[in-house]
Amino acid sequence: MQRSEVVTFFVKALAVYVIWYFLYDLWILPDGRVDLWLSEHIVALGGTMLTAMGFEVFAEGRLIGLAGSNMLEIIDGCNGIEVIGLFVGFVVAYPGRNLNRVLFVPIGIFVLYLTNIIRILVLAITQVHAPGIFDITHDYSTTAIFYLVVFGMWVVWVNYGERRFFGGPDDASNGGTLAGGPDDAGADADGTKPGNAGEPALS
C-alpha cells in the first residue's frame, strides 16, 4: 500500500469503528434482540453437536452444559458479535474488489460463528472433564484462538482481496493499481508494471 492508501485505510477503519460502536453499544446491545437471537442459536447448534458426540446435554435459552454440571451462560459480549463487527470493519476499510468483499464477509462471519460454537463446546467439556483448567481455558486459550482466526482471515483478505477470481484481467477497483500500458514508465516487456473467538459460569 502507498502512503495515501495507508492513510485512507486508517481513516476508513476509524470511521467504521465509530459507526459500529454507536450502532452496537448504543442501540443493538441495549435492545438485546440480536444478541439474544445469536446466543440462542449458538446454544441450539452447540447442544446438537454435543449430543451427536455422545454427551448428555442441557441446552435451553442462553444456557448450555453437560448433564450434572454447572451451565454456561452465553451472555452479551460472549456470542462473538463484537468480533464479527471488528472483522467486517477491517474488510470494509481495507482495499479490495467489491465482489470479493461481498463474498468474503458472509464466509468470514460463518467461520467466526462456527469458531465460537467450537469454543463453547470446548468450555462445556472442560468444565466437567478438566475443571482445573477451565478458568485459563475460558479466559485465555479459547479467546486467543478466536482472535487468531480473525487475524488469519485478515491475512487472507490482504493477500487476495484485490484478485479477480471469475475471469478477466485484474484491475484496481477499490484501491488497487491499474496495470499500465507498454508506454508507461517502468513497464515490463509484456506491457504491465510489477505490483509494488449452581450459578451459571459466564462464557
Number of C-alpha atoms within 10 A of each C-alpha: 13 8 8 8 14 13 12 16 19 14 13 17 19 15 14 18 18 12 12 18 15 12 12 19 12 11 11 15 17 12 12 12 11 15 22 18 13 18 24 20 18 26 26 19 14 24 25 14 16 22 14 10 9 8 15 14 20 20 23 14 15 21 23 29 29 21 13 10 16 18 23 24 22 25 15 20 13 18 27 23 22 16 18 19 16 16 20 22 20 20 22 17 18 24 23 23 20 14 14 17 19 12 10 18 19 12 13 19 19 13 17 24 20 16 20 23 24 19 21 27 21 16 24 26 17 17 23 16 11 12 14 11 13 19 14 12 19 20 11 12 15 20 16 14 15 19 16 13 16 23 13 11 20 19 12 12 21 15 11 14 22 24 17 16 11 8 6 7 10 16 15 16 15 13 16 18 15 13 17 15 13 14 11 12 10 12 15 14 9 8 15 16 18 10 8 6 26 6 8 14 19 13 20
